[in-house]
Amino acid sequence: MSLSRCLHFVSNTRAVVVPVRFAHVSSTQAATIADDTPNFFQKLTSRFQGVPLKGESHAPVSMFENCNKEWSAPEPLPAIPKDFKEHPDRDLVNYPYPARPMYPPKSRLLMMPDSWFTPFQKVTGVSGPYLFFGGLFAFLVNKELWVFEEQGHMTVGWIIFYLLVSRTAGYKIDQGLYQGYQDRVNYFKGLIQEDLKDVVEFKKTSAAQTESLSAIKEALPTALKESMSLQLEATYRKNVQTVATELKRRIDYLKETEETKARFEKEQLLKLISDSVDKQINDRSFKDQYLQNAIQQLNGLKVQI
């Protein structure tokens, strides 16, 4: 409206309208764009807070999620059997096998063994050990019995660095070392199993052979008795067959002898008869007698007819 009052429009005057964006409109649109596409620092903040970004179905895993966690093994270390001895003369009463602890001993002040404080605590109370070790440390430093080098203050830095690493990445380091240890143990177990594979197979075969021998030993008398019976039966049948063959051979021999004898007697008898007939035929009186007999037989036949 102010512009319309100040300007005198003429017929050939041109008006130019310049679009102007207000601050609250631009800030609202910028916020919308920022929500859609977060910048680097917003992404970094979301990562540390564990907030999933746009397009992520799961919350991001923070590198500090395992901070101040105490790692514990899923299974304890195998214990040595109570009756195990590498030699019969081993004295397990006075010299027992050293037990490997599963975890480090309890500590105070993140690195001081608790066994140093317990004896003093029974006499001086809870604060006595701290005052004793603090006073001892001050005494040694004051009397220059414990002299720090010019780089001795770096020890404090290394201790702080160790505590930071152990409290931040110690859980993953212990877990990774345990997994590597288990993988290495499984590798050597696999080698042992490969070496003992033939032994296991031989053991199985020996067990099967032992069972077979036991079964054979139990059934051996019966098997021997049956085998002897079969041998006797076979021998008996063989002897019977031999006797039958011999009897048949002798019977065939006697039969052939009798047939030969009968044939020889028949031939001799026929020869004798033939010779006698030939002799009688050559005799004249036999011819006449034979003719007379023939005439008589014919006459008898004639009378009958």
Phi, psi and omega in degrees: 000323179295323178294325180291333178281325184280328185265138174255109183283132174253168182298325180262013180279138178253136179255134180247125180258122180256119179288135180236131178264137178279159185294319184290329177292314180296321180293323179294315178295321178296321178295321178297316178295321180294324178292325181287315182236091181292150180278185186296316183290324176294320175298316180297318178295319179295324179295315180293325181278348181077027180265127180289143177277175180293130181093354179260130181274338181237153177291143180292150179273123181276146179287347181252020182288338181259018180293139176062026175264143177258122181276141177225140182290145180292335179217146182287165177291144179293134180271152178285134178301145184294327182264016181279132176219130175283347177208143181300335182274005182292131179265100181277347181282308182273334182230074179287165178290136178291132180272129179278119182290144179287323183228159178294156180294164180295142183228160175238155183055033175071345183209353181270129180298140180290336180293341177284333185268330187299315180298322179288327183295328179292334184259312187261353182096192186289317184276349182301312180300320181295318178293322181294310182290325176295316177294321177297318178297317179294322178296314181296320180288320182294319180273007178056030170283333174242100187262128176274139172283176182290340176256015183293333180294343178292340179298321178299318178297318179293323177296316179296319178298317178298317180294320178297314181295317182293328181273342180260303183255004181296324181297312180292324179296313178297319179295317178294319178295320178296318179295319176297321177297316179295320178297319180292320177296317179296326178297313179292326175296321177297320177298318179296320179295321177296320179292326183268005181297315178296323179295319180294317178297319178296322179296316178297317179296319178296320178296318178295319178295322178297315177298320179296317179295323177296316178295320178294320180297321178291321182267005184295313179302316180295319180295318178296319179296315178295320178296319178295320178296319178295320178296317178297318178298317180295319179295319179298314180297323179294318178295320178297319179295321178295316179296317180297318179296318180294318178296318179297320179297317181291321178296318177298323179294314179296319179298315179295323178296316180294319178297319179296318180295317180294321179295320179295318180295321180295318179295317179295320180293317178297319179296320180294318180295317181298317179296320181294318180296316179300322180291320180290324180294322180290343180277131184290320181296325180293322178296317180294315179297320180295322178293317179299318179296321180294320180294321179295317180296323178293320178294321177295322178293325180293318180295320180294325179289000000 
